[in-house]
Amino acid sequence: MASTKVLYTVVVVLLAALLISSTFAGYYLLQYDTAESNANTYLAELKTVQPTQSASVLLDLGNGTSHWYNQTLVQTGSNLYNATVLVSHGDINATWYAGYEEHLVTGIDGIQNSATQSWFLWTYAASSGWAVASVGADLLIAFNGSVFAWTYCDFNSTTYAPDCSP
């Protein structure tokens, strides 16, 4: 008899926990959908007011040749990968990884990654200068005044840190 009461109590507690966690999950989903909808509405409104953004992109080919593409016009909401395709006239090699929603760029302007050299992506901030990007080109949104660089150079085989900077 006592074990039946304990079993009944455990079942009731588990059902209550399931109900509470389902309620929180549903609330989270509702909040996420609302935020996504608001962001899409804002982006659509921004595109009608300002259909393009102006970003600058540097391509450092690693052989002493650099090309600046200053104030490159891209569609509002475009990312750096799109801007790179634009400035390189489509001469870019990349593999799409759906799980990360990112391209892995392995070549630009006919220059391919090798065992000792690779393309590195940089962001620029007036207050701190150049920094290796912490995310890939698909996650960097091009906006008015943004400055990015791609450099091709050697890297440390232990840390994979680039041996160059823009």
PyMOL commands that set and color helices and strands:
alter all, ss='L'
color gray80, all
select helices_A, chain A and resi 2-49+80-87+137-139
alter helices_A, ss='H'
color red, helices_A
select strands_A, chain A and resi 52-60+66-75+92-97+102-108+111-112+117-125+129-132+146-154
alter strands_A, ss='S'
color yellow, strands_A
deselect
rebuild
show_as cartoon
